[in-house]
């Protein structure tokens, strides 16, 4: 099997913790110049944006020199540039560092902060913020936590070690424990292990359960319940399907408080509206470090506001 040649290192530094965009020109095409290809490829950037980037010398080659607008198209050539990003509403909650060594950084992520850049959340993400605050440009995420979910996330310091930590999650060698606040149903027998098949199609907001071989397994336990009809749950997923815990609790008839997707999709909240966060918290991470052999046990110090003070969470 022929091994792919790795791309050359980026000639551009990060900007605000965000890597430059790298484009490799396709092996086949009818473009005469690099500019023609980028204009066609980046149609979503808007009219005149690519030309303005070339005029300002912002598109560079592997040697770091600006690529001329009339530079001939060369199949396999790499070019780099930084995207001009729209301003983002800052997420006004701290990102707590729980553990840091020469191999990993473990953080306690707040609600509303995305783990890695995606869609409209780029600079206001845990990865970008950590790269800026800790001055570790090589930092990368070993796994992801939903933007609306708070709690523990593992990042790696050295790119060459990232695969070893990602493999822990792929091979289910990380014990993850979550907590949630949801309605209390006295008829729901707990603890129980929920097994189902969950699918999520590209372009849809929600995942759903379907018939077939289970691919999602969650242990659901009741920690406590109280007279106002709410309960505090412990959730231990054995698998990592998209929205798995949210889907499973909704299927049990106790959807998590603050969930904008389950049981029904609600209208998007305005940017900057940080009220009523999803009451789901990644409480604990346990694993044996694949590089050092150290047995790690981390716990989030956050609380679920709807349990500690429902009136504060609900705005009543």
PyMOL commands that set and color helices and strands:
alter all, ss='L'
color gray80, all
select helices_A, chain A and resi 34-41+43-45+49-55+126-134+159-170+244-251+305-308+310-314
alter helices_A, ss='H'
color red, helices_A
select strands_A, chain A and resi 21-24+78-81+96-100+104-109+140-141+150-156+175-183+192-199+208-210+216-225+230-237+280-288+295-299
alter strands_A, ss='S'
color yellow, strands_A
deselect
rebuild
show_as cartoon
